Structures are given as C-alpha cells and as structure tokens.
C-alpha cells in the first residue's frame, strides 16, 4: 500500500480510552469526596457558592450552577438535613429565603478534598487562549456526538445525573 492510499490512523479506541479515563477520574473523585466529606460533588459546589456569596437564594444557586430550581431545592434539602446549611428568611423581604452556611458546613468545606473541577480550572487557565477555545469546541463536539447538549448539567465534574426531586443527592 502506497502512502497515498494508506488508511488514516484509526483513533476510535484512543478517544474512547480518553473518555473512559475522564469518567473514571470523576467516579474516583466522587467516591473520595463521599468518604471524606459525606457529600456529592454537586452538594460541595452548592456549599462553595453559599460560602463565596455569604449566603444566597435558591434561584441564584440554580442560575449559577445552570440547573433547574427543583434540582437546587433537592440539593439544598440534603444539605439542610445533614446540618451543612440552613434556610433563613431574608431580613429585607420575608417572602425570600436565603441559604446560609452553618458552622458544620464551613468546617466540612474547609476539610473537603480539592474539587476535581478546581484542578481542571487551574490547568485550563494556564492554557493559551487558542488552546482554551479549541478544547471548548472539542468538548462541545463530544457532547453533541453523545446527544448530551441539552442535558441539565452544572459545572461540576461528576458522573451520573444531577437528580431532581426527593431522592436527590
């Protein structure tokens, strides 16, 4: 076979292995976080946002995480049940509820393992602008190939769905 008629290198297996490594990294992180802090990556992200904003509304959480209000409600319910956050009526508008950190939530956040997405964000920030654009384009293309463009997903690296409803993690 001449170089002109040679088949291009089949990178299918290489791409599937890379995807599997990403999925495996998120599975291992979620397991480590559950063992160390007793929460899911999505719950940890809620704690981080509440901490950054010194308390916030569920609507703001939903907007920042790009998930539905029902999803945030389920996440906050779990965090309230575990004593990490509280729902408190706003002093300015009694109809508005704020989510605020408890001392236990603050301590848990301080001792939680470094979030996987934070590692990614640090490495991503070090890339040149063109590399960032190329990577975002490639990841969006992969999401499209998997028919995953319209899935409710937040900027939290974890496997599985972010559940909505009473059984949310």
N, C-alpha and C positions, 0 to 999 in steps of 0.2 A: 504494500500500500504506500503510495507516494504521500509526501507531506500535504499536498493539495487535497487529497481525498481522505485524509485521516479523520476519524470521528473526533469531535471535540471531547475533551475530558468530561466524563460524567461526574458531576459534583453532587448528585442527589443524596448519596449516603453521607457525604461530608456535611451537607446542610442539615440533614435530619439529626446527625450526631450533635451538631452545634445547638440545634433547638432542644434536644434532649438534655444537654448539659445545662442550658438555661433553666429548663423546667426542674431539673434535679437540684440545682442551686437554690431555687425558690422553695422547693419542698424541704430541703435540709434546714434552710433558714427558718421557715415556719415552725418546724419541729423544735429547733433550738430555742426559738422565742417562746413557744408554748411551755417548754420545760423551765426556762429561766424566769419568765415573767408571767406565765399563765394567761397569755392573750394571743390573739391573732395579729398578723401584720396590719390588717385594716383597723383593728382596735388601737394598736400602737399609733397609727397615723392620726386617729382622732385625738388621742392624748397629746400628741405633738402639736397639733393645730390649736387645741384648747390652751396648751401651755404658751405657745407663741403669742396668742391673742389675749392672754389673761382672762379667758372665758369668751364664749361666743354663742351664737344662736345655731340651732339645728339647720336652719336654711343656709347660713353662711358655711357651715361644715359641708353640706350637700353640694353647694356651688364649688367650693374649693377642691373637694375630692372628685367632682364630676360624677356623682352618683345621685340616685333618687332620694327624696326626703324619707321614704319608707326604709331605705337601706340604712340611712343615718340613724333613724329612730331605733332600728333594731340593734345597731352597733352601740348606741348610747345606752339603750336598755341593759345590755350585757355589762357595760362599764359601770352603770349605776348599781346593778345587782352585785358586782364584785367590789364596790366601795371605792372605785377609782375616780369617779366624777359624781357631781350632784346636779340636779336641775333646780334652778333658783329663779324666782320671778324677778324680772327687771325692776330696778328701783325707779326708772323713768316711765315705764309702761307696764303695768301689772299683767297685761294680756300676753306680753312677750316673755318667753322662757329662755334663760341663758344656761349653758352648760359650763360648769366651773370645775376646776381641779380640786381634788381632796389632797390631804397630806399623803395618804396611801398612794394615790395616783402619781403625785410628784416623786415620791421615793421610788416607785416602780419604774417610772420613766427614766430617772437618773441611773438606775441599775440595769436597765434593759440592754441587751446586746445591740450593737450598732446596726441600724436598719440596713437591709440589703440595698434598698433604693438610695440611701445616703452614700453608700460606697459607689454606686453607679453614678450618682450626680457628681461626686468629686472627680471621678475618672472622665466623665463626659465633659465637664467644664474645662478640662485640660486639653481637649481636642481642639484643633483648628476649626474655624467657622465652617469651612467647606466639608470637613470630616463630620461635624455635627449634622449638617444638612444632608449629607449622603447617608448617614446612619439613620436619621429620622425617616428619610424617604424609603430606605430598605426595610425598616421595621414596619412602616405603614403598608408597604407592599406585601410583606409576610402576613400581616393581619388581614389584608384583603384576600390573599390566597387561601386563608383559613376561614373565610366568610365571617370574620370576627370584628369587622369595622364598627358595627352597631351594638356591640355588647357593652352593657353597663360596667365600666371599669374605671377605677381610680388610679392615681399614680402610686400604687402600692405593689411591689413585686411579691406576688404570692400565687399559688396555684389554686385552681377551683374557682367557683363563682363567689362573688360577694353577695351573700344571701340577703334577701329581704324577708321581713315577716318575723314571726315569733321565735323561730328556730335559728336566727342569725347568730353568727359567731362574732 
